[in-house]
Every structure is written in structure tokens, then in C-alpha cells.
């Protein structure tokens, strides 16, 4: 499982011209699911995303500018978007190889479990729509982007 996380000042997902998920200050997380992933992997990824320190400590002048707060500590939102292209192999040729991505039916079920778990761990969770043609808008704060593996 891979996650590309971005610290954002706002982010939203639109499907068929309808906003289906949005957050203010927080994390936009694109989630890629692979063949070996399961619910335990999903739990570890959500726990890592929620506790990954990518926010500055504005309260302590001695730590100003240091990334030592996580999304839970700053009361931010979490927008989860399924993104199978994160699993692409790109080391050969000029076309991505998606063979490492989990099959869509299995991935949809696991992504739903991942979202449900995230909602038990954090009060402000929004999502995209699995398999839909989504338009994702975001204002990347920093910009700060990190590729996480578990």
C-alpha cells in the first residue's frame, strides 16, 4: 500500500459536477492498493497518516517552523481518494504497468474498510468515489508532499 499525502489549506472531490467530499486545512491522501494489502495494512496506513507530523508548531516559539504536529493535533481534515496509479511500475519503457495494483472489486472493498476505520480514528474524514471520474481540487500548503509505504 502506498499513500501520497499532501498538506492542504483546502481540498475537494467533484463527480458529475457535484462536490462529494471536501475539507479545509488538513491532508489530501491518495491511496494505492496492491495485491498483498489487507485490512491490517490499511489500519497501519491510516494510523501512519494520522500521526505523521507535517504541520508546524505555531504555539511554541522555540519550535516555530518545525514540522512536529500531526493532522489530529491541529484539528485538520482528511480527504481520502483511491488512486490505483500509485501502484504503477514506471522503471521500464514509456507506459505505466499497473500489474501491481489490486483488482478493482477487491480494492473497492478494502478501500471501504480503510475509510470506515479512518472514521473511527478521526472525526473529520471525507472521500472521493471509488472508480469514478473524479476532479480533485486542492491548494497544497507548502507545498508539502510525502510518499508513504507500509
RAWOJO-V580921 format. One line per field, one symbol per residue. burial: b if it has 24 or more other C-alpha atoms within 12 Angstrom, else e. A space follows every 50 residues. Layout:
burial = ???
//
This chain:
burial = bbbbbbbbbbbbbeeeeeebbbbbbbbbbbbbbbeebbbebbbbbbbbbb bbbbbbeeeeeeeeeeeebbbbebebbbbbbbbbbbbeeeeeeeeeeeeb bbeeeebbebbbebbebbeeebebbbbbbbeeeeebbbebeeeeeeebbb
//
